């Protein structure tokens, strides 16, 4: 007994969980049926001349509730004596049963604490069975009413709609996973679903398909609203002619409101091209209305176009499927190439096109399913075909979204991953005049450096090239039409003796023109900026010599500072040449003679410009062209280059840094 007790307890909990799921399904069906019955009974009570008693009103409520699930109804009492089918489902009434079934299945799959929890399959079967029991009871009760259900439609689509809503609720309770698939499914499909990349792509395709279907539905609603606005008089006349008292008008208004989603789908089918049928002998398309329409007198049908060929206004309806295809492409590219991604991280063109195609297939399937319920027969004879044809509307939606959406997605991907090359700039000044000016750089210079003085005129709109990641070619100080180019940030090792005197030629001149700066140490802490400002204010004379010694006035050898990146480089800047050389000399002097001599610039090379060169133990050239002492780092006449040699001569031979051998 003690060994069987745990097993019996588990079975009892499982049975209670299944019973709870069954009750939840029945309660969900009862809530939907009860709410609709209350509404119909209120209309029956307020009607001054009811056609039947309370029993007939209850049976009508049961029939309308079954119609909301997609069941086909039959009107046995007709003028001809032949029962007439009613297959147009008010899609707004379908929302209530779907939501109630979904909530019941989700609550059964994740019950409250302290209650038994069934398996996912048990929750699905229990909720579906409980709901379908109420459906069978309502169909049996409405058999003798004015609107009885067709038994063949109870299995399809009523049972399918209920099972789909219950499955969606259980799936939502499980966290909406994509997989694993059943064991009987193909192995290749199971392996594909197991990959996270596949699940991500499938999720993007589903969201894109839903977005495209919503845009298509919204576009159809806009078409219907515009058509009703143009024919407002005919719609008002039809509304007033159907009922003379206020309860009847309220009933007509509720029926028209429940058929608004149907009208939106009719408008979407009209924009897609296949259009919709107004009887067996009339079809309305953007090209025109052909045949003689046979339609009941109803306010929403006042939006039907007039007979005859189409006009430019009717052809404008083709913008609706084009907008849907662009929406599919946009939702796909948002995930394929986000705004902050790089070309390497973005999806490939093949993946983007494939996901967009899958989204187009999903949009076509959803459109076909909705249009299949939006239309149907309203009687026999000419009214046996009424509304859009699903097997034409679905492929049309697929063709539009695939034919327009796939190329649009590829173009959007290219646009989002583009490299900025041209832009419309309003803040770029117009270059009015360029006056070249040449001046001598020093007494012993071998050549002259040309500088471009740009006269800035008034700003105006213009197409101007710009580079977001830096320009190619040109010097660091070249100011183009849109501003300075970024200087090179990686210096090449080597010696440049001519850098001090300004006599540059050959590859060395090209390296200097490309923004090369030797010993380019970038600051890492904010205190560097403060130190640079202090040295620029108080130590400019010590770094660059007294004013008037070499004509620099605390600036570099060219006398007025350098043009670097289109901005004036102040003499006291932390990255200035004089202060950098002074820091390097001070660092060498404080090392106790352990630091070797390093060159101050790149070596002139007749070969490749950017190739590294071995360091030569040669100091910078003086004005006469002969190499200076190894301890000298600056130019002739500069205080920072002469100071290390003088201090070395004043020290004894045994001290570090003085004359003599160094270890």
N, C-alpha and C positions, 0 to 999 in steps of 0.2 A: 504493500500500500504506500509506503513512504517513497519508493522509487517511482511510482506512477503519478504521484501528486504533482510534481513540477510539470510533467507533460500535460496532464489534464488542465492545469492552470493556464498553460500557454495556449492550448486549443480553445479554452473558454474565452480568453482575451481576443484571440483571432476571430472567433465567432461574433463577439460583441462589436468588434471593429467593423466587420462586414455589415452587421445589422445597422450600425450607426451610419455607414455610408449609404445603405439602402434608404434609410429614413431621410437623410439629407437630400437625396435626389427627389424623393416624393414631395418633400416640403418645398423645394425649389420650383417644381412643376405646379404645386398648389398655389404658391404665391403669384406666379404669372397668370394662371387661370383666374384666380380670385380678383386680381386687380383689373383685368379686362372685363370680367363679369360685372363688377361694380360700376364701371364706366357705362357699359351698355344698359344696365338696369336703370341708371340715372337718366339716360336718354329716353328709355322706354316710359319711365314715369312722367317725364316732362312733356312727352308727346301728347298733343290734344286728341289725336285719333290713332291709337295703336292698332296695328293689324292683327296682333295675336295676344294671347295672355302671357302671364309670367313664365309659364313653361316654354313657350315659343321663344321668348327673349333669352332664357337660359340656354336653350339649344343653339340659338344664333351666336351667343357668346362663345360656346364651346367650338362651333365651327370656325368662327373668326380666329380663335386662339390656335386651332390646328393650321389654319391658313398662314398664320405668322411663322410657323415652322417650315413652311414650304409645301404643305399638303395641298393637293388639288381638291377643290370643292365642286359639288354638283347641285344645280338648281333644278329640282324635279318639276316645279310649277312654272311653266312657260306658256305663252300664247299658242305656240304650235303644238304643245303637248310633248315635245321631244326634250329630254333633260339637257340642259346647257352647262358646259363646264366653265369653271372660273379658275384660271391658272396664274393670274397676275398677283404676285405676293407683295404686299406693302412692306418694303424693306425696313422702314422705321420701326414697325412692330417686331421685326426679327431681333432687334437689339436687346429687348428685355429677356426673352428666353435664353439667348446666348450668354448674357451676363450672369443670369441666375445659375445656369448650369456650370459655368466656369467657376463661380464662387463656391458652389457646393462641392465640386470636385477638389478644389484647392483646400477648402477647409477639412475635407475628409482625409486628404493626404498628409496634412500637418495639423493634427488636432491640438487642443489645449493640453496643458500639463495635467497629469493625473489620469488622463483618458487613454485607452488603448489605441495604438496607431497601426492601421492596416498596411499591407504592402501596397506598392503603387498599382499593381494589377488589380488587387482587391478593391482599392478605392475607386478605380475607373469602372470596374464591373458593377460595383454596388450602386454608385451614383447613376450610371446609365440605366441599370435595370429599374431602379426606383422611379426615375423620370418616365421611362417608357411605359410603366404600369399605369401611370396617370394618363398618359397619352391614349392608351388603349381604352381606358374607361371613358374618357371624353369622346372618343370616336364612336363608342357604342351608344353613349347617351344622345349624341347628335344625329343618330341614324334616321330618326323620324322627324327631323326639323326641316326648316326651309333651306338650310345649307348643310348638307351632309358631306362627310369626307369620303374621298375615293380610297378604297382599301389598298389599291396598288401603290399609292403614294405614301402610305404610312411606313413602309420599309425603306423606300428611297423617294424623296430625300429626308424625311423626318428623322428616321433612326440615324442616318448619317450625320445630320446636323447636330443632334444631341450627343452622339459619340465623339464628334470632333471637338465640341465645346468642353466635354468632360476630359478628353485627352489633353487639351490645352491647359486646363486647370491643374491636372496632375503634373504636367511638364513644368508649369510655373512654380509649383510647390517644390519640385526637385532642383530648382535653380536654373532652369532653361538650359540643360546641357545638350551638346551636340554629340551624341553617341554615348556608350558603344551601341553598335547595331546588333540585331539578333544574330544568333549563331548560324541560321540558315541563309543569311545574306551572303553575297559573293565575297571572297577573301580579299580581293583587290579593293573593293569598296570599304571593307572594314579597316584595312590598313590606311586608306586615304583619310577616313573620318578620324582615325586615331591621331593624326598629325595636327598639331596646333595651328599650323599655317592654313591647312584646309578649313578648319573650323572658323578661323578669322576671315578668310575669303568668303566662306558661305554666309557668315553673319553680315558682311558688307553687302553681298548680293541681295540678301533678303531685305535689308533696310533700304537699299536703292530701289528695289522692286516696289516696296510699300510706298516710298516717296513718289515714284512715278505714277502709281495707281491713284494716289491722293490728288496729285496735280491734274491727272486726267479727269477725275471725278469733279474737282473744283472747276475746271474749265468747262465741263458740260453744264454745271449749275449756272455759270456765268452766261453761257449761251441761252439757256432757258429763261433766265431773268431778263436778258436783253429782249428776247422775243416776246415775253409777256408784257414788258414795258411798251413795246411798239403796238401790241394788240390788247391794251388794257381794257378798252371798251367791250370787246368781244368776250373777254374773260369775266368781266362784271355781269354782263348779260346772261352768260351761262350759269353763273353762281346764283343769281336771283331767280332764274327760271327753274332750278331744281327743287327749291323748297320755298314755301311762302311764309312759314312761321319761323320764329327764332330757334326753337329746338332743332328743327330740320336743317336750318342754315348752320347751326353749330356742328351738327353731325357731318354735313358736307365739308365744313372747314377742317374738321379732324381727319376726315378721309383724304382730303387734298394734302394736308401736312404729312400724313403717313406715306404718301406717294411722292414726296419731294425727292428722296434718293433715287427712286425709279426714273423720275424726269431727268435728273442729273446724268444718269447712265444713258438715257436716250440721247441726250445732248452730246455725250462723249462718243457714242456710236455714230452720231451724225457727223461729228468732226473727223472721226477716223476714216470715213468714206463709205462703209457699207450701209450706214443709215439705219432706219427702222421701218417696219411694215405697218401700214394703217389698213389692214385687211389683206385679203389674198390678192387683190389686184392693184395695190398702190404701195409705192416705196418712196420715201423721202431721203434724198442725199444732197450734198452740197451742189451737185450739178443740176438739181431741180427735183420737182415732185412729179412723178410719172404715174398715170392711172387715176382712178376715181377713188378717193379715200372713203372708207366706211368707218366712222368713229362716233362714239356716243357723245352727247352734249355734256362736256365736263370742262371746268375752268382751266385746268392745266393743258388741255389739248388745244387751247387757243394759241399756244406758241408754235403750232405746226405751220410751216411756211405755206404760202399760196401755191397753187398749181402753176406749172410753167417752168421754163429753164431757170437755172441759177444766175445770180448776180454777183458782183464783187463783194457784197455784204455777206452772202452765203458762203462764198469761197474763203472768206476770212476765218471761217470755222476751222480750217486746216491748221491754224496756229495752235489749237489746243493739243493735238498729238505731238506737234513739234516742241511745245513747251514741256510736255511730259518726257519726251526723249532727252531734252536738255537737263531736266531735273535728275533723271537716272544717271546721266554722265557726271553731273555735278556731285551728287552724293557718292559716287564711286571714286572720283578723283580726289575728293576731300580726304579719303583714307589712303588712296594710292600715292599721292604726292602732297603731304601736308605742307603748310606754309613754312615751317621751320626745319624741313628735312633737306638733305642733300641729294644729289643725283645718285650716289651710290646706295643710299638707304631707301630710295623710292622704288616702287614696283616697276618691273620691266614693262615695255609696251605690250608684250604678249599677255602678261598677267592682267594688265589693265583692260585690254580688249576682251579677254575671256570672262572676267568678272562682270563687265558691262553686258556682255552677251547673256550670261546667266541671269542677271537682273532683268534683262528684256524678256527672257522666257518666263520668269516669275510674274512680271507685270502682265504679260499676255494671258497667263493661266488665271490670275486673279480677275482680270477683266472678263474673261469668258465665263467664270463661275458666277460673277455678279449679274452679268447680262442674261444668263440663263434663268435667273430668278426674277429679273426685272420685267420680263415679258412673258407672254403666254396667251392661251386662248381666252376669249371672253364670251364665247358662244359657239354655235355651229355655223357652217356655211362660210360667209365672208369674214366673220370675226374669229375664225379658227386660228388665224395667224395675226398676232398683235404685239408689236414691240420689236426690239432688235433681235437679230439672229446670232446666237452665241458662237456658233461654229464659223461665222464670218467675222464677228467683232474681235474675238480673241486672236486669230492670226493677223488681223490688221494691226492690232496693238503691238504684237510681236514684231511685225515688219517695220513699223514706225520707230519703235524704241531701239531696235537693232540697227536699222539703216541710218538713222540720224544720231543715235546715242553713242555708238562705237567710234565713229570718226570724231564726234565732239569730245569724247573722253580723251582720245589720243591728243587732240589739239590743246585741250585744257591742261593735260599733263605736260606737254612741251612748254606751254606758257608759264606754268608755275615753276618749272625747272629751268627757265631761261637764264642766260647769263646777261646781266644788264650791259647794254652796249650803247643804246641811244635812248634819250628821254626828253620829254618836253619840259624845258626849264624856263621859268619866268624870272628867276633871280640871277641869271647869268648875265654879266655885263657884256655889251657888244664891243668888240675890238675895232676901234676906229683907225688907229695908226700905230705903226711899229717903227721906231727910230733906233737903228743900231748905233751904239756908242762904244768905242774902243779906247782904252787907256793903258798906260804902262803899269805893270805889276811891281817892278823893282828895278834897281840899277843893273843887276847882273842877269835879268830875265832873258831867256833865249827866244821867247815869243810873246805875243799879246793875247789876253783872254777877252773874248767878246761877250758882252752882256746885252741883253735885250731889255730896253726900257719900253714898257707898254703903257700907252696912253689910254686910260679908261674913259669910255664915253657913257652915254645914257643906257640904262638897262632896257631891254625889249625882249619880246618873245622870239625864240628861235630854236631850231633843232640843233642840239649840241651834243657831241659825243662825250661820254663820261665812263669811267671805269670804277666799279664799286670795290674791286680788289686791287687797285693800283694800276697805273699805266705801264705800258711796255715801251722801253726805250726812253731816251731823253735823260737829262741830268736831274739831280735832285733839286736844283734851283730853277729849273725851267718852269715857267708859269704858263700853262696852256690856256685855252679859252675858258675852261671851267674851273681853274684853280690849280693848285700845286699837285705834283705827282709825289707819291710816297717814296722816300729815299730807300736805298738798299739797306737792309738790316743785318746782313751777314758779310763782314769784311773778309777779304782774302789776305792771307799772310804775305809778307814781303816788305821790301824797303822802297820808299819813294823819296829820294834825296831832293827832287825838284818840288816837292809839296810845299817846302818852306819858302821858296823863292818865287813860285808861280810859274816857272818855266816848265810846262808839261807838254809832252809830245808823244805821239804814238799810242800804244796800249795804255800807258800810264795816264795819259790825258783822258782816254775813254773811260778808264776806271774812275778817275776823279770826277768826270762829268756824269757818271752813273750814280753819284751819291756815295762814293766810297769814303768811309771815315775810319782811320786807324784807331785802334784801342777804344772801340765804341762800347763802353760799359753802360748798360742801362740801369737807372736807379730802381731799387726795390722797395725803399721805405720813404715815407713822406719827409723825413728829416733831410734827405738829399736836396730837396727844393729849397729848404731854408738855408742850408749851407751854401748852395749855389748863389742865392741872393746876397748872402753876407760877403762871399768872396767877390761877387760882381760889384758890390758897392765899395768895399774897403780894400780889396786886394787886386783890383784891376791894374793898378799901377805897378804893383810888385810882380804880377804875372806877365804883363806885357811891356814893362819898361816905363820910365817916366815919360810924361807927355812931351813930345817933341824930339825924343831921342831917335826914333826911327820913323816919325811921321804917322804913327798909328793911332795916337790919342786913345790908348787903352783898347784898341780894336785889333783886328788881324792885319796882315801885311798889305791888304788892298785899301786900307785906310778908312773904310766906312762900314765894316762888317760885311758878312756874306749874305747872299740871297739863298736861303735854304728852304725848299719846299714852298716858295712863293712868299715867305715871311722873313723879316729881318731878324738875324740872329744876334742878340746882344752879346757884348764882350764878356759880361759877367755871368752868362748862362752856364749851368752845370756841365753841359756838353760842349762848351766852347773849346776851341783848339788850344788856346794858351793855358787855360786852367787845367785841361786834361794833361798837357805835357808837364805843367808844374806839379800836379799830383803824382805823376809817374816819376819825376825826378826826386820829389820828396820821399816817395816810397822806396826808391833805390838808395837814397842817402840814409834812410833809417834802417835798411836791411843789413848794415855792417859790412858791406862789400861782398855779400854772398850772391847778390842778384847780378846776372850777366847783362851785357849790353844788348838791347833790342833796337831794331830799326824804328823809325818814326813814320814810315810810309811804305807803300807798295813798290816792288822792284819793277823797273821798266822791262817789259818782256815783249819780244817780237812775235811770240806765238799766240796762244789762246789768251783771251782777256781774263777769264775767271778762273784759270788753272792755278792751284797753289804752287808757290815757289819756295825753295829753301831760303832760310834767313841768312843774310850776309852780315858779318860783324863790321859794318861800315857805317859811320855816322852820317848825318846830313851834310850836304855840300855847302860850303861857304859861298860867298858872292863870287869868289874867284874860280869856283869849280872844284877845289881840292877838298878831300875829306877832312873833317875836323877830328878832334880827339874823341876817343870812345866814350868818355864821360859826358860829352856835350850832347844835348837832345834837342835844342831849339835852333833858331836861325841866328845869323850873325847880327849882333846888335840887340838881341832880345835878352831881357834880364833873366828870364827863367832858364835859358840855355847856358848862360855864362856863370850863374851862381853855383852850380855843382862843381865846376872846375876850380873856381876860386876858393871855395870852402875846402876842397880836397888839397889844394896847395898849402893852406894855412895849418893843416893838421900834421902831427908827427908821422914819421914813416911807419911806426909800429901800430898806430891806431887803424881801426877799420875805416875804410873809405879814403885814407890818405894815400900819398904816393908810395909806391912799393908793391910788393907782390901781394896778391889776394889769394886766399885759399880756393 
